Amino acid sequence: MRVATLREHLAAALDAAMRTRGADAIALTADRTKAMAIALAGLPEDSEVEPAELVLSTRGAATALGYHPEHVRRLIRGGRLRARRVGGDYRVRLDDVWPLIEARHREPGRRRVRRRR
């Protein structure tokens, strides 16, 4: 898919979310769009990309997730985020970032309350 076409799809998805959905859906769509836009940054409009193969640097992943780059490195080293090492930095596939983005928008579960004895 061409980069220009993918950017148009992202803009259309965000526009549709703004017109028809609730606040949570808009926020999730905006976060997904932001992550995809960061992955596409710097690529020429006419280049061909496969969306499933897009990667983010540690700094790009941190920007997309709203974390500090060092926190992203800790997630990688702790096994919560898959990445591969390229040179002195990590590269994170965009598909591996989606679960962390979606987790931020899930309804919180019922917390366990410990009884004190």
C-alpha positions in Angstrom: 0.0 0.0 0.0 1.3 3.5 -0.8 2.1 5.8 2.1 -0.1 8.5 0.8 -3.1 6.1 0.6 -2.4 4.9 4.1 -2.3 8.4 5.4 -5.7 9.1 3.7 -7.2 6.0 5.3 -5.9 7.2 8.7 -7.5 10.6 8.3 -10.8 9.1 7.2 -10.9 6.7 10.1 -10.2 9.5 12.6 -12.9 11.7 10.9 -15.4 8.9 11.0 -14.7 8.3 14.7 -15.1 12.0 15.5 -18.5 12.0 13.8 -20.1 8.8 15.0 -18.6 7.3 18.2 -18.3 8.0 21.9 -15.3 9.5 23.6 -13.5 6.2 24.4 -13.7 5.1 20.7 -12.4 8.5 19.6 -9.5 8.3 22.0 -8.6 4.7 20.9 -8.8 5.7 17.2 -6.7 8.8 17.8 -4.0 6.7 19.6 -3.9 4.1 16.8 -3.7 6.9 14.2 -0.9 8.6 16.2 1.1 5.3 16.3 0.7 4.7 12.6 1.6 8.3 11.7 4.8 8.0 13.8 5.7 4.8 12.0 5.1 6.5 8.6 7.0 9.7 9.5 9.8 10.4 7.1 8.7 8.0 4.4 8.1 9.4 0.9 4.5 9.6 -0.2 4.9 7.3 -3.2 6.8 4.5 -1.3 5.1 1.1 -0.8 4.7 -0.2 2.7 3.1 -3.2 4.3 1.3 -1.9 7.4 2.0 -5.1 9.4 5.7 -4.7 8.8 6.0 -1.1 10.0 8.4 -0.6 12.9 9.0 2.1 15.5 12.2 3.1 17.2 12.3 3.1 21.0 11.7 6.9 21.0 8.8 6.5 18.5 7.2 3.7 20.5 7.5 5.9 23.6 5.9 8.8 21.8 3.0 6.6 20.6 2.4 5.1 24.0 2.9 8.2 26.0 5.9 6.8 28.0 9.5 7.7 28.5 11.9 5.9 26.2 13.6 4.3 29.1 10.2 2.8 30.3 9.8 1.3 26.8 13.3 -0.2 27.1 12.2 -1.7 30.5 9.1 -3.1 28.9 11.3 -4.7 26.2 13.8 -6.1 28.7 11.0 -7.4 30.9 9.4 -9.3 28.0 6.2 -7.2 28.0 7.0 -5.7 24.6 8.6 -7.7 21.8 11.4 -5.9 19.9 14.6 -6.7 18.0 17.9 -5.0 18.5 19.3 -2.9 15.6 22.6 -1.3 16.3 22.4 0.4 19.7 18.6 0.7 19.8 15.5 -1.5 19.6 12.9 -1.7 16.8 9.4 -2.5 17.8 6.8 -3.8 15.3 3.7 -1.7 15.2 1.6 -4.8 15.6 3.3 -5.4 19.0 2.4 -1.9 20.2 -1.4 -2.3 19.5 -2.1 -4.4 22.7 -0.5 -1.8 24.9 -2.5 0.9 23.3 -5.7 -1.1 23.6 -5.0 -1.9 27.2 -5.0 1.8 28.1 -8.6 2.0 26.8 -10.1 -1.1 28.4 -12.6 -0.9 31.1 -10.9 -1.5 34.4 -11.5 -4.9 36.0 -12.8 -5.4 39.5 -10.0 -5.1 41.9 -9.4 -7.7 44.5 -9.8 -6.4 48.0 -7.7 -8.1 50.6 -9.2 -8.6 54.0 -7.2 -7.5 56.9 -7.1 -9.8 59.8 
